[in-house]
């Protein structure tokens, strides 16, 4: 897991609409186009002649200059250049052998020329964690919208941290702040009056999509709240306890199983006696300590807790 440290970094689009990606990624090849430009002319690095040829093929002077830049990069950047692309909802990266191989006229499966990817293309960081587009900053993924073929990667520091598996400094600070926030929320919840505690639990569920179907203040024999999740049609009952042990939990688990009227049981307790266990039943959820505090913080109730305990 040696960190990579490239001299140069380039994004490359593997064909229009990514049409060369499947073959190139599978075969460990970096494909490139420009079929109108002879391979020998590129090897001779006669950039002025190449620019004139592109203009003769109808490109403007500006577009011809861009074309020469791309061809120069593909032919002259060494094996220490990091190449990246996007395909199948992932970031892919590789280093490439300097030798450029002529393939002829491009088609839907390959470019006009290619370089062999050293060790193949990778779609994970150096520790094996997938580099899914959904987990990457738009600062990086927006490069996929680049209209031409090869360009520099401006957020290069961010890119290298992600490939090397290094967490962003701001994310580290945010995680530390969240841990401190959850710890404070845990202490504040344990100090709540029982009525405020029940209100907190009701607010957590209402802010996360559950709808109360029992009336506020309604006296129920077995449950404190009856909820429904309209998007998935599930019903749940919630039991709220300031303090409880395993025997109390077992009693409510038994009621839940016998009722057959609910899909889930949420047993919420801020000060449990010992460890509470549901034996892995998929419909049972126990919220205590940090789990309860995290739910409150995620529901945006940290300031509410401050007001109730100030």
Secondary structure, DSSP 8 states (H G I E B T S, - for coil): ------SEEEEE--SGGGTTHHHHHHHTEEEE--TTS-HHHHHTT-HHHHHHHHHHTT--HHHHHHHHHHHHHHHH--TTEEEEEEETTEEEEEEE-S--EE--S--SS--SEEEEEEEEEE-B-TTS-B-BGGGS-HHHHGGGG-SSSEEE-TTHHHHHHHHTT---HHHHHHHHHHHHHHHHHHHHHHTS-HHHHHHHHHHHHHHTT-EE-S-TT---SS-SEEEEETTTTEEEEEEEEEEE-HHHHHHHHHHHHHH---SEEEEEEEEESS----TT-TTEEEE-HHHHHHHHHHTT-HHHHHHHH-
